[in-house]
Amino acid sequence: MKCGGCVSTVENILNSSDGVENVSVNLLTESAYFEINNNFVKLEKVLENLEKKGFPAKIYSNDLSKKINKAELEKKKKWNNQWKKLNFALLLLLFSVLGHLAEGGYVNLPILGNLLFHAALSTAALIFPGREIIINGFKSFIKNRPDMDSLVALGVTSAYTTSLLSLIFPATGFPCFFNEPVMLLGFIMIGRFLEERARYQTGSSIGELLDLQPETASIFIEQDKVKSIRVNLLKPGQEIKVLAGDRVPADCVVMKGNSYVDVSHITGESKPIEVNEGGGNI
């Protein structure tokens, strides 16, 4: 997902799937949470439906160590790909600007002002840094869910096609816009890189905050027995057991006992606080 439009599309796809309810989609973490209220509906079918609509998805892993390692590897890989594309796009953009200066007589390099040179730059921009954007844009357009990539793809391919026809058939009288695809893709790649960097930094901060939350909680069941469950399965009204030094998994009221507890992931307080029976909420 790249923008708010993608989030809306994913939400519509999930809401229109049979047996799916309570859909929540997050652009920052590129994740979606939902409930399946029909035993005959399989999660794999929902994921397959998303992939057919252009949003490949996979089941979220509950294994914290695997989740962190895999997420970090994916982030690094994505970051490196963005960095390589940005460098190549900026190089092409630099040559395109120098070509404009050469055409105006400000730079004494005739080859930079040659139309064939600009055609080669434009072709390289579309094949390398712009290829993924163009392919994804037209796929989205064909599937009747155009997004930001579709606009960029239509813009750069229209300018490139018009310029190519003008170069091959000068009698058409079409002006050449070989510089426009290079510049547009260059600026788009800069924006994407800055966006990815901001998302990476924000996601890392959120990840550090989420790491403070315990993965499991001990709840009381019949005959004062304790059962360990995942935090996301907690329900209002359940009684939990928190040992000294443990982190409190959710907002709660002290029913019995007293101790110092770590609530930094809930309130932001860096030091453990003292809690007592009937002392109020945590």
C-alpha positions in Angstrom: 0.0 0.0 0.0 1.4 3.4 -1.0 -1.4 5.9 -0.3 -4.8 6.5 1.3 -6.5 5.3 -1.8 -4.8 1.9 -1.4 -6.0 1.7 2.1 -9.6 2.5 1.0 -9.3 -0.2 -1.7 -8.1 -2.8 0.6 -10.8 -2.0 3.1 -13.5 -2.3 0.4 -12.0 -5.6 -0.8 -12.1 -7.1 2.7 -15.5 -5.7 3.6 -16.9 -7.2 0.4 -15.5 -10.7 1.2 -17.9 -13.2 2.7 -17.7 -13.7 6.5 -15.3 -10.8 7.1 -16.1 -8.0 9.6 -14.4 -5.4 11.8 -11.8 -4.5 9.2 -8.9 -2.2 10.2 -6.2 -1.3 7.7 -3.0 0.6 8.7 -0.9 2.3 6.0 2.1 2.9 8.2 2.6 -0.8 9.1 1.1 -2.0 5.8 -1.1 -4.4 7.7 -4.8 -5.3 7.9 -6.7 -6.8 10.9 -10.2 -8.4 10.5 -12.4 -11.0 12.0 -14.0 -14.0 10.2 -17.4 -14.9 11.6 -18.1 -17.8 9.3 -16.5 -21.2 9.9 -16.8 -22.1 6.3 -14.7 -19.1 5.1 -11.0 -19.8 5.0 -8.4 -17.2 5.6 -6.4 -18.4 2.5 -9.4 -17.5 0.3 -9.4 -13.9 1.7 -5.7 -13.6 1.0 -6.2 -15.0 -2.5 -8.9 -12.5 -3.2 -6.5 -9.7 -2.1 -3.8 -11.0 -4.4 -6.1 -11.1 -7.4 -7.0 -7.5 -6.8 -3.3 -6.5 -6.8 -2.5 -6.6 -3.0 -0.4 -9.7 -2.3 -0.8 -10.5 1.4 0.4 -13.1 3.9 -0.6 -14.2 7.4 0.9 -12.1 10.2 3.4 -14.1 12.3 2.9 -14.2 16.0 6.5 -15.3 16.6 8.1 -12.1 17.9 11.7 -13.1 17.0 10.8 -14.2 13.5 8.6 -11.2 13.0 11.4 -8.7 14.0 14.1 -10.4 12.0 11.9 -10.8 8.9 10.6 -7.3 9.1 14.1 -5.9 9.5 15.4 -7.8 6.5 12.4 -6.7 4.4 12.9 -3.0 5.5 16.6 -3.2 4.6 15.9 -4.8 1.2 13.2 -2.2 0.4 15.5 0.6 1.6 18.4 -0.6 -0.6 16.1 -0.9 -3.7 14.7 2.6 -3.1 18.3 4.0 -2.7 19.5 2.4 -5.9 16.6 3.6 -7.9 16.9 7.1 -6.5 20.6 7.3 -7.4 20.0 6.2 -10.9 17.0 8.5 -11.3 19.0 11.5 -10.0 21.8 10.7 -12.4 19.4 10.8 -15.3 17.8 13.9 -14.0 21.2 15.6 -13.8 21.9 14.8 -17.4 18.5 16.0 -18.4 19.1 19.4 -16.7 22.5 19.7 -18.4 20.7 18.9 -21.7 18.4 21.9 -21.1 21.4 24.1 -20.4 23.1 22.9 -23.5 20.1 23.6 -25.7 20.0 27.1 -24.2 23.7 27.6 -25.0 24.7 27.8 -21.3 26.8 24.6 -21.5 29.2 24.0 -24.4 28.5 20.3 -24.8 26.5 19.7 -28.1 25.9 16.0 -27.4 23.8 16.9 -24.3 21.4 19.0 -26.4 21.0 16.2 -29.0 17.5 14.9 -29.3 18.6 11.3 -29.6 20.6 11.7 -26.3 17.4 12.8 -24.6 15.5 9.9 -26.1 18.0 7.5 -24.7 17.8 9.1 -21.3 14.0 8.9 -21.3 14.1 5.3 -22.4 16.5 4.4 -19.6 14.3 6.2 -17.1 11.2 4.2 -18.1 13.0 0.8 -18.3 15.0 1.0 -15.0 13.7 3.3 -12.1 10.2 3.7 -13.7 9.5 0.2 -14.8 7.9 -1.0 -11.5 5.8 2.2 -11.2 4.5 1.9 -14.8 3.7 -1.9 -14.6 1.9 -1.5 -11.2 0.1 1.6 -12.5 -1.3 0.0 -15.6 -2.2 -3.2 -13.7 -4.2 -1.1 -11.3 -5.8 0.8 -14.1 -6.8 -2.4 -15.9 -8.3 -3.8 -12.7 -10.5 -0.6 -12.4 -8.8 0.6 -9.2 -6.4 3.4 -10.5 -4.0 4.8 -7.9 -1.1 7.2 -7.8 1.1 4.9 -9.9 -1.6 4.9 -12.6 -1.4 8.7 -12.9 2.4 8.6 -13.1 2.4 5.8 -15.6 -0.1 7.5 -17.8 1.8 10.8 -17.7 5.3 9.5 -18.5 4.1 7.0 -21.1 2.0 9.6 -22.9 4.9 12.1 -23.0 7.3 9.4 -24.1 5.0 8.0 -26.8 4.2 11.5 -28.2 7.9 12.4 -28.3 8.8 9.1 -29.9 6.3 9.6 -32.7 7.6 13.1 -33.2 11.1 11.7 -33.5 10.2 8.9 -35.9 7.7 10.9 -37.9 8.8 14.6 -37.9 5.9 15.4 -40.3 3.4 15.0 -37.5 4.6 18.2 -35.9 4.3 16.8 -32.4 6.7 18.5 -29.9 9.2 16.3 -28.1 8.8 15.9 -24.3 11.7 13.4 -23.7 12.8 15.5 -20.7 9.4 15.3 -18.9 9.4 11.5 -18.2 13.0 11.8 -16.8 12.1 14.8 -14.6 8.8 13.4 -13.4 10.2 10.0 -12.5 13.2 11.7 -10.8 10.9 13.9 -8.6 8.6 10.9 -7.9 11.6 8.8 -6.8 12.8 11.6 -4.5 9.3 11.9 -2.9 9.1 8.1 -2.6 12.5 7.9 -0.9 11.7 10.7 1.6 8.3 9.0 2.3 10.0 5.6 2.8 12.6 7.1 5.1 9.9 8.9 7.2 7.8 5.7 7.3 10.9 3.6 8.3 11.8 6.0 11.2 8.2 6.2 12.4 7.7 2.5 12.1 10.9 1.9 14.1 9.7 4.2 16.9 6.3 2.4 17.0 8.0 -0.9 16.9 10.1 0.0 19.9 7.0 1.1 21.7 5.2 -2.2 20.8 8.1 -4.2 22.0 7.4 -2.9 25.5 4.0 -4.6 25.5 4.1 -8.2 26.8 3.1 -10.9 24.4 1.0 -12.9 26.9 -1.2 -12.4 29.9 -2.2 -14.7 32.7 -5.9 -14.8 33.2 -7.9 -16.5 36.0 -10.2 -19.3 35.0 -12.4 -21.5 37.1 -11.2 -22.6 40.6 -8.6 -19.8 40.6 -6.5 -21.6 38.0 -4.3 -19.4 35.8 -4.1 -19.7 32.0 -1.7 -17.9 29.7 -3.2 -16.4 26.6 -2.0 -13.8 24.0 -2.6 -10.2 24.9 -4.8 -9.6 21.8 -7.3 -12.2 23.1 -8.0 -10.3 26.3 -11.6 -9.3 26.8 -13.1 -6.6 29.1 -14.0 -7.9 32.5 -11.4 -10.7 32.7 -9.2 -10.9 35.7 -5.5 -11.2 35.2 -2.5 -12.0 37.4 0.5 -9.7 37.3 3.7 -10.7 39.2 6.2 -8.3 40.6 8.3 -6.8 37.9 5.9 -7.8 35.1 4.5 -5.3 32.6 0.7 -4.7 32.8 -0.7 -6.0 29.5 -3.7 -3.7 29.4 -5.6 -1.0 31.3 -7.0 -2.5 34.5 -8.1 -2.0 38.1 -6.1 -3.5 41.0 -8.4 -6.1 42.7 -5.9 -7.6 45.1 -2.3 -7.2 46.3 0.2 -4.4 46.0 3.6 -4.0 44.3 5.6 -1.8 41.9 4.7 -2.4 38.3 6.1 -1.2 35.0 3.4 0.7 33.0 5.8 2.6 30.7 4.2 1.1 27.6 0.8 2.4 28.7 1.4 5.8 30.4 5.0 6.6 29.3 6.3 6.7 32.8 9.9 5.5 32.8 9.9 4.2 36.4 7.8 1.5 38.0 4.9 2.9 40.0 3.5 1.6 43.3 -0.1 0.2 43.1 -2.3 -1.0 45.9 -5.7 -2.7 46.2 -8.4 -0.2 45.4 -5.8 2.3 44.5 -7.5 3.1 41.2 -6.8 2.3 37.6 -3.5 1.3 35.9 
